[in-house]
């Protein structure tokens, strides 16, 4: 994935990243009742995402449970459907639903959370703690699950099925891509008042990428920090750290990531080390028979002649 991104500008990658929703960026056509619901990963607020449909008996029976949960200070509920807005409002009037109600945009949110699950029932609910899926199932089971929250940390009641882990990883990936987009937007302007926020965001990106095995994107980010011409705040030390981490995590067997590290080293002025890393990338590429050999050879030549950054910046 990294090599593909290298042909894009920071502006283009920022527009392409986060094309799938993490929680807090649901693909909602309209918030029909209540304020838009967002989830911050650091927040202690527990969020229930409920997919329902008007005229569904189980959905109507679950409203009182969801109202009770939404009334708690530590829980917020958002219910999503593809029904028309007037039907949604009629559902709220008929059932007394007092929580946030939203219209899904062509079922994109539903598909995001359910397409990788086996035997998904309807209606279906998800519980999020700190932005991470910890449980999903029928809304009829919600109250029993949530009653355990008073007995200890939320994670102690999480159901650790394989599909839950898959959902966690998918949400983490979407959130990571959104953070990268935010990072690129902030460094492009480089305002002094944002420097602390940029550093905090960088730490968050690195931690999430390592935890969920998405270190490849660290190489991409390091490359963009080092080579993009419209970046006003350029933290080359951070770029070096994450690019090196990505190479180590790949056991030095990914020529694309080694290429990224070579570019960062070159941008820092460590020319001999950059040339050595680029030659190592070429060696690995030849051993694996990958199709990026010509690009690596051209990059090495540009580095050797001192034209690399000028060439990429045009």
C-alpha positions, 0 to 999 in steps of 0.5 A: 500500500505504501508505494501506491501512496507515494505517487500521491500528494499529501492533499490527495492522500488526506482526501482518500484516507478514512473512506470508511467510517470509524465510530464518530464518523458514521455515514449518516444522511440525516440526524432526525432526532437529537444531536449527532453522536460522536465517540472519543477514544479517550472518553469513559462514555459507553456508546450503544449503536442500535440498528433498527427498523420501524414496524419491527416488533423486537425494535419496539420492545427494545425502546424502553431498555434503550431509553433507560440506558440512554438516561444514564450519565455514562451511556449514550445511545444512537439508533440508525435505520434506513427508514424515511425521516417522517417514518423515524419521527413517527416511530419515536412518537409511537414508542417514546424513543428519547435517544438520538435517531439517525438515517443511514446513508444507503446502509453504508454504516450497517454494511461497515459493521456487519459485512464481515460478521457471520449470521447477523441477526436483525435488529442488531446492537453494538456496544463501544467502550473508548471507541472500540467494539466490545460486544454485539448482538440482539438489543434484547440482550443489552440490558443484561450485558450493561447491568454488569458495568457497575461490577467492574471495567467494561472490558471484563464483560466483553465477549471475545469472539473472533468476529468481535476481534475482527470488528475491533481491528476494522474500527481501529484501522478506520480510526488510524486512517482518520488520525493520519488524515488529521495529522497531515492536515495539521502539519500542512499549516504548521501553526505553532499552537498546533505543535503540541496537538501534532505530537500527541496525535503522532504518539497516538498513531504510532501506538494504534498502528503497533497494537493492531499490526498496521505498521505499514502506514507508519512508513507511508506517513514517515515518507510524506513527512520527509518529502512533501513540499507543502508541509510547514511543520516537519518533524523529521525525528518522528518520521525517522522513528516511525519509519524505522519501527515499520522496517523492524516490524517487517523483519527488514523484509519489506523493500517498500518500507526500507525505501521509505526509511531511506527517504527519511534518512536522506531528508535528515541529511544522513546521506551515507545511511540513506544510500545504504538503506536504499541499496538494502531495499533494492537487494530485498526487492531483487530477492523477492522479484517485486515489481518496484525495482525500477522505481528503487533504482531511479530513486537511488540514482537521484540520491547519489546525484543529489537530485532526489528531493528536488526531483520529487518536489517538482 
